[in-house]
């Protein structure tokens, strides 16, 4: 039942992954549509500004002033629509980031479920091994009881020996499967650690990219507002130039000459334009600095990722070498003509005994020599 539940969880996670992968292109398409709508609104804004300038250049009547006010209201509405579109783009970007994080978490859950399946299989094999050992004991007990019966001794002995041989073969197979599963687990654990580290670094990268996108959107909004202020100031300047204001002289106490009021207003507007341009330059410099800092952070994270990968690869190589050494040395005993359970590592074979004493092992040492003490040949 537990295996079935794990398999059902795997299927559900795969379905969720497929749904998320289907949602990602739809969100990207929606982002593109919003960008196109924003471009259309900007074009409409520029056209309205041009119409406003044309009306300023044509006439200077009361109706034209009313039309100018209506056009200014339309400009404000368009600005509000642009801000709403920017907010929608920001929300869609956040949604994309959340979907990517969900994909990464689902992949991690899939890996953990696979690891649980491997562990369950290993436990099942161990249980089978214990059951087979119990069956061996029962068969030995039956063999001892049946020794008393002389008539059925031969047949039962033959049957029991066949069963014992089969059970021994099954035990050997189970031991091999157990060793293979242990090897797979030891190989999967570093891989799982590598994937976890990769997922963590990807999450950090996603957060950095999200911060960068937020900063860019905020700076774009500020730049758009500053540009609109510039356009309004330019429109006011043109209106002052076109309207027939009476030349009102303004006598300053520090200057011996009188300055016309229109000239003074023009100078003030020019100063405001210069200040706005300076603000734009400062914002662009801040944007460049933030981008450089984010790039440096990304490079540091990539270097850290490479170092971690190298270390984990070295650990994998060491584990593989250890497992190969363990597999080369057998850890079970066998009865052989040349070896009689006297090896130092408690293992013996019919051709070469490792670390064997010469009084029990006849011409079967790895160095092909016989001595009175335990020879460590390899």
C-alpha positions as CSV (number, residue, x, y, z in Angstrom):
1,X,0.0,0.0,0.0
2,X,2.8,2.4,0.8
3,X,4.4,1.8,-2.5
4,X,1.1,2.4,-4.3
5,X,0.7,5.7,-2.4
6,X,4.2,6.8,-3.3
7,X,3.5,5.9,-7.0
8,X,0.3,8.0,-6.9
9,X,2.1,10.9,-5.4
10,X,4.7,10.7,-8.1
11,X,1.9,10.7,-10.8
12,X,0.3,13.7,-9.1
13,X,3.6,15.6,-9.0
14,X,4.2,14.9,-12.7
15,X,0.7,16.2,-13.5
16,X,1.4,19.4,-11.6
17,X,4.7,19.8,-13.4
18,X,2.9,19.5,-16.7
19,X,0.3,22.1,-15.7
20,X,2.9,24.5,-14.6
21,X,4.8,24.0,-17.8
22,X,1.6,24.8,-19.7
23,X,0.9,27.9,-17.7
24,X,4.4,29.5,-18.3
25,X,3.8,30.2,-22.1
26,X,0.4,31.6,-21.4
27,X,1.8,34.1,-18.9
28,X,4.6,35.1,-21.3
29,X,2.0,35.7,-24.0
30,X,0.0,37.9,-21.6
31,X,3.1,39.9,-20.8
32,X,3.8,40.5,-24.5
33,X,0.2,41.7,-25.0
34,X,0.5,44.1,-22.1
35,X,3.7,45.5,-23.5
36,X,2.0,46.0,-26.9
37,X,-0.9,47.8,-25.2
38,X,1.6,50.0,-23.3
39,X,3.3,51.0,-26.6
40,X,-0.1,51.8,-28.1
41,X,-1.0,54.1,-25.2
42,X,2.4,55.8,-25.4
43,X,1.8,56.5,-29.1
44,X,-1.7,57.8,-28.3
45,X,-0.1,60.1,-25.7
46,X,2.4,61.5,-28.2
47,X,-0.4,62.1,-30.7
48,X,-2.4,64.0,-28.1
49,X,0.6,66.1,-27.2
50,X,1.1,67.0,-30.9
51,X,-2.5,67.9,-31.2
52,X,-2.2,70.1,-28.2
53,X,0.8,71.9,-29.7
54,X,-1.1,72.4,-33.0
55,X,-4.0,74.0,-31.1
56,X,-1.7,76.2,-29.2
57,X,-0.1,77.4,-32.5
58,X,-3.4,78.0,-34.3
59,X,-5.7,80.1,-32.1
60,X,-5.9,81.7,-28.6
61,X,-9.6,81.8,-27.9
62,X,-11.7,80.5,-25.0
63,X,-12.9,77.4,-26.9
64,X,-9.3,76.5,-27.6
65,X,-8.5,76.8,-23.9
66,X,-11.4,74.5,-23.1
67,X,-10.1,72.0,-25.7
68,X,-6.7,72.3,-24.1
69,X,-8.1,71.5,-20.7
70,X,-9.9,68.4,-22.2
71,X,-6.7,67.3,-23.8
72,X,-4.9,67.6,-20.5
73,X,-7.5,65.5,-18.8
74,X,-7.0,62.9,-21.5
75,X,-3.3,63.0,-20.9
76,X,-3.8,62.4,-17.2
77,X,-6.1,59.4,-17.9
78,X,-3.5,58.0,-20.3
79,X,-0.9,58.4,-17.6
80,X,-3.0,56.5,-15.1
81,X,-3.5,53.7,-17.7
82,X,0.2,53.5,-18.2
83,X,0.8,53.2,-14.5
84,X,-1.8,50.5,-14.2
85,X,-0.2,48.6,-17.1
86,X,3.2,48.8,-15.3
87,X,1.6,47.4,-12.2
88,X,0.1,44.5,-14.1
89,X,3.5,43.7,-15.7
90,X,5.0,43.7,-12.2
91,X,2.4,41.3,-10.9
92,X,2.8,39.0,-13.9
93,X,6.6,38.9,-13.4
94,X,6.0,38.0,-9.7
95,X,3.7,35.2,-10.8
96,X,6.3,33.9,-13.2
97,X,8.9,33.8,-10.5
98,X,6.5,31.9,-8.2
99,X,5.7,29.4,-10.9
100,X,9.5,28.8,-11.4
101,X,9.9,28.3,-7.6
102,X,7.0,25.8,-7.6
103,X,8.6,23.9,-10.4
104,X,11.9,23.6,-8.5
105,X,10.1,22.5,-5.3
106,X,8.2,19.8,-7.3
107,X,11.4,18.5,-8.7
108,X,12.8,18.3,-5.2
109,X,9.8,16.4,-4.0
110,X,10.1,13.9,-6.9
111,X,13.7,13.2,-6.0
112,X,12.8,12.7,-2.4
113,X,10.0,10.3,-3.4
114,X,12.4,8.3,-5.5
115,X,14.8,8.0,-2.6
116,X,12.0,6.8,-0.4
117,X,11.1,4.1,-3.0
118,X,14.7,2.9,-3.0
119,X,14.7,2.7,0.8
120,X,11.5,0.7,0.8
121,X,12.9,-1.7,-1.7
122,X,16.0,-2.2,0.4
123,X,13.8,-2.9,3.5
124,X,11.8,-5.4,1.5
125,X,15.0,-7.2,0.5
126,X,16.2,-7.3,4.0
127,X,12.9,-8.8,5.1
128,X,13.1,-11.4,2.4
129,X,16.6,-12.2,3.6
130,X,15.4,-12.7,7.2
131,X,12.5,-14.9,6.0
132,X,14.9,-17.1,4.0
133,X,17.2,-17.5,7.0
134,X,14.2,-18.6,9.1
135,X,13.3,-21.1,6.5
136,X,16.8,-22.4,6.6
137,X,16.6,-22.9,10.3
138,X,13.3,-24.6,10.1
139,X,14.7,-26.9,7.4
140,X,17.7,-27.8,9.5
141,X,15.4,-28.6,12.4
142,X,13.3,-30.8,10.3
143,X,16.5,-32.4,9.0
144,X,17.5,-33.2,12.5
145,X,14.2,-34.6,13.4
146,X,14.0,-36.7,10.2
147,X,17.4,-38.2,10.9
148,X,15.7,-40.5,13.3
149,X,13.5,-42.0,10.7
150,X,15.6,-44.4,8.7
151,X,13.2,-45.3,6.0
152,X,12.5,-41.8,4.7
153,X,16.0,-40.5,5.3
154,X,17.4,-40.6,1.8
155,X,14.4,-39.0,0.1
156,X,14.0,-36.3,2.6
157,X,17.7,-35.6,2.7
158,X,17.7,-35.2,-1.1
159,X,14.8,-32.9,-1.0
160,X,16.1,-30.8,1.9
161,X,19.5,-30.5,0.2
162,X,17.9,-29.3,-3.0
163,X,15.9,-26.8,-1.0
164,X,19.0,-25.7,0.9
165,X,20.8,-25.2,-2.3
166,X,18.0,-23.1,-3.7
167,X,17.8,-21.1,-0.6
168,X,21.5,-20.5,-0.6
169,X,21.3,-19.3,-4.2
170,X,18.5,-17.0,-3.3
171,X,20.5,-15.7,-0.4
172,X,23.4,-15.0,-2.7
173,X,21.1,-13.2,-5.1
174,X,19.7,-11.1,-2.2
175,X,23.1,-10.2,-1.0
176,X,24.1,-9.1,-4.5
177,X,20.9,-7.0,-4.7
178,X,21.5,-5.5,-1.3
179,X,25.0,-4.5,-2.3
180,X,23.7,-3.0,-5.5
181,X,21.0,-1.1,-3.7
182,X,23.5,0.2,-1.1
183,X,25.8,1.3,-4.0
184,X,22.9,3.1,-5.6
185,X,21.9,4.8,-2.4
186,X,25.5,5.9,-1.8
187,X,25.6,7.3,-5.3
188,X,22.2,8.9,-5.1
189,X,22.9,10.7,-1.8
190,X,25.6,13.0,-3.2
191,X,23.6,13.6,-6.3
192,X,20.7,14.6,-4.1
193,X,23.0,17.0,-2.2
194,X,24.2,18.4,-5.5
195,X,20.6,19.0,-6.7
196,X,19.7,20.6,-3.4
197,X,22.6,23.0,-3.6
198,X,21.7,23.7,-7.2
199,X,18.1,24.4,-6.3
200,X,19.2,26.7,-3.5
201,X,21.5,28.6,-5.8
202,X,18.8,28.8,-8.4
203,X,16.4,30.2,-5.8
204,X,19.0,32.9,-4.9
205,X,19.5,33.7,-8.6
206,X,15.7,34.0,-9.1
207,X,15.4,36.4,-6.1
208,X,18.3,38.5,-7.4
209,X,16.7,38.7,-10.9
210,X,13.4,39.6,-9.3
211,X,14.9,42.4,-7.4
212,X,16.6,43.6,-10.6
213,X,13.3,43.6,-12.4
214,X,11.6,45.5,-9.6
215,X,14.3,48.2,-9.6
216,X,14.0,48.5,-13.4
217,X,10.3,48.8,-13.3
218,X,10.4,51.5,-10.6
219,X,13.1,53.4,-12.4
220,X,11.0,53.2,-15.6
221,X,8.0,54.6,-13.8
222,X,10.0,57.5,-12.4
223,X,11.6,58.2,-15.8
224,X,8.2,58.2,-17.5
225,X,6.9,60.7,-14.8
226,X,9.9,62.9,-15.3
227,X,9.5,62.9,-19.0
228,X,5.8,63.8,-18.7
229,X,6.8,66.7,-16.4
230,X,9.2,67.8,-19.0
231,X,6.6,67.7,-21.7
232,X,4.2,69.7,-19.5
233,X,6.9,72.3,-18.8
234,X,7.6,72.6,-22.5
235,X,3.9,73.1,-23.2
236,X,3.7,75.8,-20.5
237,X,6.7,77.5,-22.0
238,X,5.1,77.5,-25.5
239,X,1.9,78.8,-24.0
240,X,3.8,81.7,-22.4
241,X,5.5,82.4,-25.6
242,X,2.3,82.4,-27.6
243,X,0.0,84.2,-25.3
244,X,0.1,88.0,-25.6
245,X,1.1,89.0,-22.1
246,X,1.6,92.7,-21.4
247,X,5.2,93.6,-20.8
248,X,5.2,94.1,-17.1
249,X,8.6,95.2,-16.0
250,X,10.0,93.9,-12.8
251,X,12.4,96.0,-10.9
252,X,14.9,94.0,-8.9
253,X,16.5,95.8,-6.0
254,X,20.0,94.5,-6.8
255,X,19.9,95.3,-10.5
256,X,19.6,98.8,-12.0
257,X,17.6,97.5,-15.0
258,X,14.0,96.2,-15.2
259,X,13.4,92.6,-16.4
260,X,10.2,91.7,-18.2
261,X,8.0,89.2,-16.5
262,X,7.8,86.8,-19.5
263,X,11.6,86.7,-19.7
264,X,11.8,85.9,-16.0
265,X,9.3,83.1,-16.3
266,X,11.2,81.7,-19.2
267,X,14.4,81.7,-17.2
268,X,12.7,79.9,-14.4
269,X,11.3,77.3,-16.7
270,X,14.7,76.7,-18.2
271,X,16.1,76.3,-14.8
272,X,13.5,73.7,-14.0
273,X,14.2,71.9,-17.2
274,X,17.9,71.7,-16.3
275,X,17.1,70.4,-12.8
276,X,14.9,67.7,-14.3
277,X,17.6,66.7,-16.7
278,X,20.1,66.4,-13.9
279,X,17.6,64.2,-12.0
280,X,17.3,61.9,-15.0
281,X,21.1,61.6,-15.3
282,X,21.4,60.7,-11.6
283,X,18.7,58.1,-11.9
284,X,20.5,56.5,-14.9
285,X,23.7,56.4,-12.9
286,X,22.0,54.7,-10.0
287,X,20.5,52.2,-12.4
288,X,23.9,51.4,-13.8
289,X,25.4,51.0,-10.4
290,X,22.6,48.6,-9.3
291,X,23.0,46.5,-12.4
292,X,26.8,46.2,-11.8
293,X,26.2,45.1,-8.2
294,X,23.7,42.5,-9.3
295,X,26.1,41.2,-12.0
296,X,28.9,40.9,-9.4
297,X,26.6,39.0,-7.1
298,X,25.6,36.6,-9.9
299,X,29.3,36.0,-10.7
300,X,30.1,35.2,-7.1
301,X,27.2,32.8,-6.9
302,X,28.3,31.0,-10.0
303,X,31.8,30.6,-8.7
304,X,30.5,29.2,-5.4
305,X,28.3,26.8,-7.4
306,X,31.3,25.6,-9.4
307,X,33.4,25.0,-6.2
308,X,30.6,23.0,-4.6
309,X,30.2,20.9,-7.7
310,X,33.9,20.1,-7.7
311,X,33.9,19.1,-4.1
312,X,30.9,16.9,-4.6
313,X,32.4,15.3,-7.6
314,X,35.5,14.5,-5.5
315,X,33.3,13.0,-2.8
316,X,31.6,10.9,-5.5
317,X,34.9,9.6,-6.7
318,X,36.0,8.7,-3.2
319,X,32.8,6.8,-2.6
320,X,33.1,4.9,-5.8
321,X,36.6,3.9,-5.0
322,X,35.6,2.7,-1.5
323,X,32.7,0.7,-2.9
324,X,35.0,-0.9,-5.5
325,X,37.4,-1.9,-2.7
326,X,34.6,-3.3,-0.7
327,X,33.3,-5.3,-3.6
328,X,36.7,-6.7,-4.4
329,X,37.0,-8.2,-0.9
330,X,34.2,-10.8,-0.3
331,X,32.6,-10.7,3.1
332,X,31.1,-14.2,3.3
333,X,32.7,-17.6,4.0
334,X,32.8,-20.7,1.8
335,X,34.0,-24.2,2.3
336,X,36.7,-25.1,-0.1
337,X,39.4,-27.7,-0.5
338,X,42.2,-25.2,-0.2
339,X,40.7,-23.0,2.4
340,X,39.1,-23.8,5.8
341,X,37.6,-20.7,7.4
342,X,40.9,-19.3,8.6
343,X,41.3,-16.0,6.7
344,X,42.0,-12.9,8.6
345,X,39.2,-11.0,6.9
346,X,36.8,-14.0,7.4
347,X,36.5,-14.7,3.7
348,X,38.0,-17.4,1.6
349,X,37.8,-18.7,-2.0
350,X,38.9,-21.7,-3.9
351,X,41.8,-20.0,-5.7
352,X,43.2,-17.2,-3.7
353,X,42.8,-16.7,0.1
354,X,43.7,-13.2,1.3
355,X,45.4,-12.9,4.6
356,X,45.4,-16.7,5.3
357,X,47.4,-18.7,7.8
358,X,49.4,-21.4,6.3
359,X,48.4,-24.2,8.6
360,X,44.9,-24.0,7.2
361,X,45.4,-22.6,3.8
362,X,47.4,-24.9,1.4
363,X,49.1,-23.1,-1.5
364,X,46.3,-20.6,-1.8
365,X,47.8,-17.3,-0.6
366,X,47.9,-14.4,-2.9
367,X,51.7,-14.4,-2.9
368,X,51.8,-18.2,-3.6
369,X,54.0,-18.9,-0.7
370,X,53.4,-20.7,2.6
371,X,54.7,-19.5,5.9
372,X,54.0,-20.0,9.6
373,X,52.4,-16.7,10.2
374,X,49.6,-14.8,8.5
375,X,50.8,-13.4,5.2
376,X,49.5,-10.0,4.0
377,X,50.1,-10.4,0.4
378,X,48.3,-7.7,-1.4
